[in-house]
Structure formats: C-alpha cells, structure tokens
Amino acid sequence: MKHIKALKNFFLSSLIIVCTTFTCLAQKTDVSFETNISKDSSRTSIPYYSGMNGYHAFRIPTIIQTKNTLIAFAEGRKNSTSDFGDIDIVYRKSIDHGKTWQPMKVLYDLDTMAVQNPVPIHVEHENKIVFLFNTTSMSEHNILNKDYELKDERMAFMTFTTDEGVTWAPIKNITRTVKRKHWRWHAIGPVHGIELKNGSHKGRLVVPIANSIEKGKKAYCIALIYSDDSGNTWQIGAEDTNLTDDIQANETTIAELPDGSIYVNTRDQHGGSPVKNRGEVFSLDGGESFETAIIESNKFPSPVVQSALLSWRGKEELLLFSTPSTFNKRENLIIMSSTDNSKTWKTLFKVHKGYAAYSDLVQLDKNNLGVIYETDDYKKIRFTRIPME
C-alpha cells in the first residue's frame, strides 16, 4: 500500500508540474494590447487576393513609401500557394496611402521558374527604390539536402527605379557579391531593407539574408549585406556561422537605432526552446559584423514565422514590430513597440483577429503607420492604415 500511495503522490506531483508548465505557456501567449483595431475595416484595403489576374495566390508582401507613392510588392504564385513553382514578382501602387490601388504590374517573370523574396529599399535623398530578389530552379528541400551544380544555385538580382515604379533599370545579377559559393540556401529578406540615417555609415543600404552553410535542414544561418553607393554594388557584411547554439536563424528583419547601430530580429527555425521563436543581436558597425552571438529571446509571442521591424520617426522615436501572436499558430496579428531600443516591448495594436502570417511595416507620414499582411489561409493580402497619435 505504501508503494501504491507513493506512486499516487508521484503521479499527482507530476501532473501538477505538467499543468503548471502548460498554464505558464498559456499565460505567455495571452497578449494584452492598448488598442484593438481588428474590428474596424474602414482603414483596410485588399491589394492582393486569390484569383486576381489569374494568379492562384499572392504571398510574401513587402511595402515601401516614396515621396509620392506607396508600393506594395508580393510573390504572384500562378498555380498554388507552394514556395516553389511558377512564381513572379508583382507590385501595385497607391497615391492615397493605400486606400485604393492602381492595376497590378509584373516586375519580373522567368516563365515557369520561381522569382522570390522581394526586398525594396528607399534611398531617400534620391527618391530611388533599390529592389533585390532571388530566383531558383530548385525547391528549398532540394537546395538544402541534395547535391547540385553551381549553375543551379539560388541566384540574387537587383534593379531600381527613380520614377516611383513607372520604369525599372535592367536586371543585374549580383549573386557572387552577396552569396558565398558554399552557401546553399540563400533568401534575401523577405522584408524591406533600410538606409542608415545616423552615425558614421549614414547613407549605407543594409539588407538581411537567410542562408545555409552546410548540407541539411539544420544549417540555417543569417548574414547582412550592404551597399555604400546607393545599391549599385553590394558586399557581404556580418555573418552568423554558429550551428551549435540554440538559434537556427532564418528570415530576418532589421531596424536602425538612433545612434546608427542596427537591431536584428530573426525567426528561430529549429531552436532549443518551444516558447522562444525569435533571436536578437546588434550590429554596431553599420552591418559589417554582429556584436555578439545571436540570443534566443522570450520577448515576443511569435510562432515560427517571418515578422517585420520599423524605426518610427514621429513625435518620439520608437521601434515597431509586427507579428502573429500565438506561439503555435499563425494568427492574431499585433504590433509591438519599444521605447528603449529593444530592451522591453509592449503591444500597441491588435490588427487582425484570426489567421495572419507574413507582414511588413511602413511609415506613411508623421502620424500614420501602414501594415501589410497575409490573411485567410493565404487567400488575401490586406493593408491597414493606423493613426499613431
């Protein structure tokens, strides 16, 4: 009987520990917010939806504001929502802060090949958009796990526009300047890049990339690439090469801090903790190196997903971060803010209730924020304008 009683007590103690653990996890995913705008559709438009212009789906939205025009880019996926197949880069323009959108245009189409990872950067003093993207003839699984010839590697390209998307410069292959030959996976962004406004590297363009440095799906790492001549030439800067830590860094977003340093926030693909799906690190030299190893972070309620950062410049300077807010599901998009350069965060807005995945942020003017995001099981991409007063 003593053994039975002891076993019973052990079982009850174990049950309490398990229940307590799951209660803690549940509490961590309970995100409080200051303002719920998810029920207000008056500020929301739909730049992309399934079936538009004959495309099965649109994914991977990113957005940029020029002097006079808002431009929303996406991957137009012809036959499915799959990450591989017949995929084009498309864009739509708006001259009323996203209330309405002009007809869709195709920026780049390689017949049945995949054109992916749209990354715009606004060069403010020239009112120029530098635009980077990838192409591939192989799926992510095959790139990671199978041997292939260098001619079949993922490639990187760039173009630019100086007339707000009316015309684009000839496409230029920049693969060898932004991708080492032994890197297998290579995914630019996918989120807007930045032009540094402060510090000794003022004017430099910086873009994050996800790569893999060995064969196999657990070799994800990240790097930064940069340009000091308005996007004409590029070079590789900071590199994460650590495959023994808790972070398997993948899709990454960056923002400039007031002192000119760069805050880096990355998707943790195969990390060590089930409740830490983001990693954080800084670059203090304009993207040329990382200050430390990437740290696994519990500050964010994100699932494993791409998210977006924005340096907000208004009455006060903020860091903003958009992300789904359930640890194990892509749903309930929120916008978080930091007033202390990423040390602490709070949730400002609940933007969307229900399914929500990839997103990007843009400052429309001194008072209004824009967020573009995937919804409805990838059937729609929505754009929402948010007053920041």
Secondary structure, DSSP 8 states (H G I E B T S, - for coil): -HHHHHHHHHHHHHHHHHHHHHHHHHHHT----SEE-TT--TTEEEEEETTGGG-SEEEEEEEEE-SS-EEEEEEEESS-S-SSSSEEEEEEEESSTTSS----EEEE--TTSEEEEEEEEEEGGGTEEEEEEEEESS-HHHHHHS---GGGS-EEEEEEESSTTSS----EE-HHHH--TT---EEE-SS--EE--SSTTTT-EEEEEEEE-SSSTT-EEEEEEEESSTTSS-EEEEE----SSS--EEEEEEEE-TTS-EEEEEEESS-S-TT--EEEEEESSTTSS-SS--EEE-S----SS--EEEEEESSSEEEEEEEEEETTEEEEEEEEEESSTTSS-EEEEEEEEEEEEEEEEEE-SSSEEEEEEEETTTTEEEEEEEE--
